Amino acid sequence: MIPISKPDLGKKEIDAIKKVITSGWIMNGPETEKFESEFAKFINAKYAVAVSSGTAALYLALKTLDLKKNDEVITPSYSFIASSYVINLTQAKPVFCDVEADSNMSLKNIQKKISQKTKAIIVVHQFGFPCDLDQIYAFARKNKIAVIEDAACALGSKYKGSYIGSKGKLVCFSFHPRKIITTAEGGMIVSSNRKLIERIKSLRNHGLIRTNNVDLLTELGFNLRITDIQSAIGLVQLNNLKKFLSKRNSISGFYTKSLKNNPYLDTVKLQSFSKPNWQSYPVSLKPKYLKIRDELIKILKENGIIAKEGIYPIHKHPYYKNYKAKFENSEYLEKASMLLPIYPSLTAKDQRHVIRTLNQGLFKLIK
């Protein structure tokens, strides 16, 4: 079976885990500090803090904003649920906006949702495709609105030649197994602001701050630490990141070339400012053929290929049943899009099998 994604783990990761275990120190410690330092160095960020998940990273970033009840945070509906429910956990209110055809939010759609209660925007780089950050940051600065980048899928992606995370004040990454590198579970927050980073370090550790050899509780925090075992894996993965990016770029190039003239579906049209990491490879069926999407995924599975349907818009989940809104692009992409397998160890033979089966399935369902 060809999975939708597959982590690239091997002997070096196993050896790194053994080294940490035999050291006698397995919780958050020296390996984590090194992981944070090397991660920040790679993307050219000033500071980094490793945490237990990408969701934890988003939540802690929001906590530093000191949001109050009924404050509003704009976030796209076409995203994983963590992009919104972390807002609810702070007692603030998520305000959903639509996305463009490339699955990303735009300044135009953000502006439609601005109110006097807007305190922050969570900018999601969906599937690793960078949003147009300059426009959004300029607008946010002018209106004194905080920006958090949800870069869960965007490690290694570049915006105007710079890595995502190199310039933001609060940028959050995930190390879930479907992401570009993995620590099984884990996340990272990077920032250009040292005070924010110090507060996040305290919040991930119960709210404690070391003062005169005593750990003092300064505010209510959480246990959202990552372990040195995970960080040891992360360091090995980070060393392989450029190789992973190169392989993903090669696979995406083959897919794009193979599907260029396909009359039944569209591939993502890259923005001029964008160099994605190809965390995912989304395709969208043209409007005339939406009804065959699920059958097409079924045919792929019958032939040993796991493809995944598009994102289910957050505003349609039962928890948000009272949120009455229509988001044209989000709801279209939910029905039209699907993700093809992409990961560094995907062989050329399997890539050809994916494209051949996809084309055969389309022909069978459309003829």
KACORWO-V583907 format. One record per backbone hydrogen bond with DSSP energy under -1.0 kcal/mol. CO is the residue of the C=O (numbers start at 0). NH is the residue of the N-H. E is the energy in kcal/mol with one decimal. If there is no record, write none. Layout:
BEGIN
((CO	NH	E) (CO	NH	E))
END
This chain:
BEGIN
((1	305	-2.9) (3	341	-1.8) (9	13	-1.8) (10	14	-3.0) (11	15	-2.1) (12	16	-2.2) (13	17	-2.4) (14	18	-2.1) (15	19	-1.7) (16	20	-2.5) (17	21	-2.7) (20	23	-1.0) (25	227	-1.3) (25	228	-1.2) (28	32	-2.2) (29	33	-2.1) (30	34	-2.4) (31	35	-2.7) (32	36	-2.2) (33	37	-2.9) (34	38	-2.4) (35	39	-2.4) (36	40	-2.1) (37	41	-2.2) (38	42	-1.9) (39	44	-2.8) (46	190	-1.8) (48	188	-2.5) (50	186	-2.1) (52	56	-1.7) (53	57	-2.1) (54	58	-2.5) (55	59	-2.7) (56	60	-2.2) (57	61	-2.3) (58	62	-2.1) (59	63	-1.3) (61	64	-1.7) (62	65	-1.3) (67	70	-2.3) (70	92	-3.4) (71	118	-3.1) (71	119	-1.2) (72	94	-2.8) (73	121	-3.1) (74	96	-1.5) (76	78	-2.0) (76	313	-3.1) (79	82	-2.0) (80	83	-1.8) (80	84	-2.5) (81	85	-1.1) (83	86	-1.4) (83	87	-1.3) (84	88	-2.0) (86	89	-1.1) (86	91	-1.3) (87	90	-1.8) (90	69	-1.3) (92	72	-2.5) (94	74	-2.1) (96	76	-2.0) (99	102	-2.0) (103	99	-3.2) (105	109	-2.2) (106	110	-2.8) (109	112	-1.9) (114	117	-1.4) (116	71	-2.8) (118	145	-2.2) (119	73	-2.3) (120	147	-2.7) (122	149	-3.0) (123	125	-1.5) (124	127	-1.9) (125	128	-2.2) (126	279	-1.0) (130	132	-1.6) (131	135	-1.3) (132	136	-3.2) (133	137	-2.2) (134	138	-2.0) (135	139	-2.6) (136	140	-2.8) (137	141	-2.0) (138	142	-1.6) (139	144	-2.6) (140	143	-1.1) (145	120	-1.9) (147	122	-2.8) (148	150	-1.2) (148	171	-3.0) (149	124	-2.1) (150	153	-1.4) (153	156	-2.0) (156	163	-2.6) (157	274	-2.3) (158	161	-1.7) (161	158	-3.1) (162	165	-2.1) (169	148	-2.7) (170	189	-2.6) (171	150	-2.2) (172	187	-1.5) (174	182	-1.8) (175	178	-2.7) (182	184	-1.7) (185	174	-3.0) (186	50	-2.5) (187	172	-3.0) (188	48	-2.4) (189	170	-2.2) (190	46	-1.7) (192	196	-1.8) (193	197	-2.5) (194	198	-2.0) (195	199	-2.4) (196	200	-2.4) (197	201	-1.6) (198	202	-2.8) (199	203	-2.4) (201	204	-1.2) (201	206	-2.7) (202	221	-2.9) (203	223	-2.2) (204	207	-1.7) (205	220	-1.8) (206	217	-2.5) (208	215	-2.7) (210	213	-1.3) (213	210	-3.5) (215	208	-2.3) (221	205	-3.6) (223	51	-1.6) (226	230	-2.2) (227	231	-2.1) (228	232	-1.5) (229	233	-2.5) (230	234	-2.2) (231	235	-1.4) (232	236	-2.6) (233	237	-2.8) (234	238	-1.7) (237	240	-1.2) (239	243	-2.5) (240	244	-2.8) (241	245	-2.2) (242	246	-2.2) (243	247	-2.4) (244	248	-2.4) (245	249	-2.0) (246	250	-2.3) (247	251	-2.6) (248	252	-2.0) (249	253	-1.9) (250	254	-2.5) (251	255	-2.9) (252	256	-2.4) (253	257	-2.4) (254	258	-2.0) (258	261	-1.8) (263	285	-2.5) (265	283	-2.7) (270	273	-1.6) (272	159	-2.9) (274	157	-2.9) (280	339	-2.5) (282	337	-2.4) (283	265	-3.3) (285	288	-2.7) (286	289	-1.1) (288	291	-1.6) (289	292	-1.6) (291	295	-2.6) (292	296	-2.1) (293	297	-1.8) (294	298	-2.3) (295	299	-2.2) (296	300	-2.1) (297	301	-2.3) (298	302	-1.0) (299	304	-2.3) (300	303	-2.0) (303	1	-3.5) (307	338	-3.1) (312	315	-1.5) (313	316	-2.1) (316	319	-1.5) (317	320	-1.8) (319	322	-2.4) (321	323	-1.1) (326	330	-2.6) (327	331	-1.9) (328	332	-2.9) (329	333	-1.8) (330	334	-1.0) (331	335	-2.3) (332	336	-2.4) (335	284	-2.5) (336	309	-1.7) (337	282	-2.6) (338	307	-1.8) (342	345	-2.1) (346	350	-2.3) (347	351	-2.3) (348	352	-1.9) (349	353	-2.3) (350	354	-2.1) (351	355	-2.8) (352	356	-2.5) (353	357	-2.4) (354	358	-2.5) (355	359	-2.3) (356	360	-2.6) (357	361	-2.3) (358	362	-2.3) (359	363	-2.4) (360	364	-2.2) (361	365	-2.0) (362	366	-2.0))
END
